């Protein structure tokens, strides 16, 4: 600048006035330009600083909302602040939104509930699902106004003003929040397929999450064979590890953190792609899962949006989110699929449930008794006695030995005895009187008592689950005469006969030639008289094998003389064998009810099935399986009463299944599913101390949040279902009815009529039938409680009423007309406990790209 001034003076001195003027103008212009540049730079700095400030304010708002959601999820864990046990988008969980909308009236689509994290929106949280723009006008942004939190172009939430938070310029900050349950979705990392025709029962028995039918989502793929579609799924998940289903289950499904091996399950990138803007496919980015099957995850609508109807046609959007279109290809699979969901086998106090298959010693029985007592309705008469009897009956139902369990809950309690195999009953009393032809005052008398064993091996070989140990000290006792040891080594298959026989009047015993019947009669030196009590006794030992006592497992009072039938009447000493018989005619399944012919006379049928049929329609198939439960729903097979005479409440002739079984249609029993389980991580890692107390279960379905289409993929849900969906729809309709509003426990599934229909279908539902059914036992007790509960039992391991993984769509905005930001956050509370020894995990916080 100094040089320019010097040159100007020189030009003036030299008389170059014109040139000096030009230089002055140039100099002035340059000064003006420099000044403008300084001003522009200052303005750019101010704009940049403002932008950074607003972005930080948006980030701060997002962090505030995430912290609030985290706190709400913590407070909702059972055992914390008196939280309810179940998760359902209803009054108890106002923070949780419905996963799918419904058609309230023709052409009008609503969300049953939207998220109200701050509880500022009122009790009626229904919202019409109307089309709204991605960036709403300022007049539409205010507390209580509809918003689009997930960014698919449809209202799904409402704006709320964040309390105690403003921008740097004093503007309010607004947020729209939508939280959905990943537990209502199909887990693409744990589910596999369900084929009811599979000959391997362990693949279709409902024991594994891998039986949830993920392959049902591949049916739109018409370009590959079924096997190619299976191979695609298995190879993508296996990576370079063995492409073996069992190994995958052990090393991925039942592992936490990284898989054990070189497996490549779908990861968080796939999850975020699935979760992006609810149902919109961000087609500028591709994830592995989109290459799985044609037409499963690779379809429209797309982001950036390319089709006007994606913004203007509510029916098109609704059919993709609700599966109500007649065209099955309309339904979107993104919003019902997840790579990550989880719940826990915890009780209402957030303690690990009792695994009924791990009941071994007296401490385990005490734990089981305590859990049952908590689960039974306290209004149930003698709930403590019922809990004790169920505990011992359950123990003996599942254990592999033939020892009767004895349990005394407290010092003031009587002993409770479990129902244990071998199951043996007194089935017939017989006599034959013959008067001496020369000495008419002399009568020759023979007596017999028949025992019946319902179960045998095909070959008749001894089996501890069927036949007593020959050295096990069973007795038959006749009061007033004494007791006689039973030598089971001389027994038979089905029948065992003990006789006191006068050689002058032999009492016939006809063991049938059929190998299923017995062959060898057994003699004993005693008889019976009218009024005697005949009892069958078996020994009871403690857990250490020390003898405790003998208990009466069956008993019959001998009827008095009958002058009409000739029973025990010397006046009928005519050499005809007479008997009193019990209803054991197969397939009656009535033995436990002790139905006897009464005083009527019947011909002796010692050694074979008798002729007496009581005509009573009630059956109770109740004999122990001596095998662990496959599903927790099988608890319905357990008796609530004593099967023996020794006990506070024995089964009697007037009892029915409804009075002696755990009946899930009754409220007093349904709560036990909050305390008892069969599925357990420790089952897959026995001996590993890290899994003893592990409660997390991947991939189960929350029946409170899952759409009916997801429920329909559970094992056997489509069995005997005319349109393959009505049973699942019946569940979701019942769940969402105003009078129900969610299931409090999985046992409430039995309140749905369609879940009971196998109990009245007139079929055996056997797996050997055509079509194959869910019953693998091949028993002949038709339409009993076992059949009624079959569908529930098969899915009981795989369903839950609570969840621990949730996705939150969060939209924040500064002022009514300021900048906004969308993010997706995934929360995992599976390590949160009431004791505060765990923590909330935020698995991902992902910004959502603009639609254009």
Secondary structure, DSSP 8 states (H G I E B T S, - for coil): -HHHHHHHHHHHHTT-HHHHHHHHHHHHHHHHHHHHHHHHHHHHHHHHHHHHHHHHHHHHHHHHHHHHHHHHHHHTSTTSTT--S---SSGGGTT---SS-EEEETTEEEES----TTS-S-S---EE--B--SS--GGG-STTSEE-SS-SSB--EE-EEEEEEE-TTS-EEEEEEEEEEGGGSEETTT-----TT-S-GGGSSS-SGGGS-GGGGGTT--SS-HHHHHHHHHHHHHTTS---HHHHIIIIIT--SS-SSS-----HHHHHHHHTTTT-EETTS--GGGGSSTTTSS-SSEES---THHHH-HHHHHHHHH--SSSGGGS-SGGGEES--EEE-B-TTS-B-EEGGG--SHHHHHHHHHHHHHHS-TTSTTHHHHHHHHHHHHHHHH-SS----EE-SSTTS--EE---SS-EEEEEEEEEEEE-SS-TT-EEEEEEEEEEES---SS----TTTS--TTS--EEEETTTEEEE--GGG--SSEEEEEE--GGG-------SSTTS----EE-S----TT-EEEEEEEEE-TTS-EEEEEEEEEEE-----TTT-TT-GGG-EEEEEEEEB---TT---GGG--B-TT--EE--TTS--S---------------S--SSGGGGGGSBSSBSSSSSSSB--TT--HHHHB--TTSHHHHGGGGTEES--HHHHSTT-GGGSS--EEES-EETTT--HHHHTTSTTTTTT-TTSSHHHHHHHHHHTSTTT-S-SSGGGGGGSGGGSGGGGSSS--BTTSSS--SB-S--S-TTSHHHHTHHHHHHTTTEES--SEEEEEEEEEETTTS-EEEEEEEEE-TT--TTS-S--EEEEEEE-----
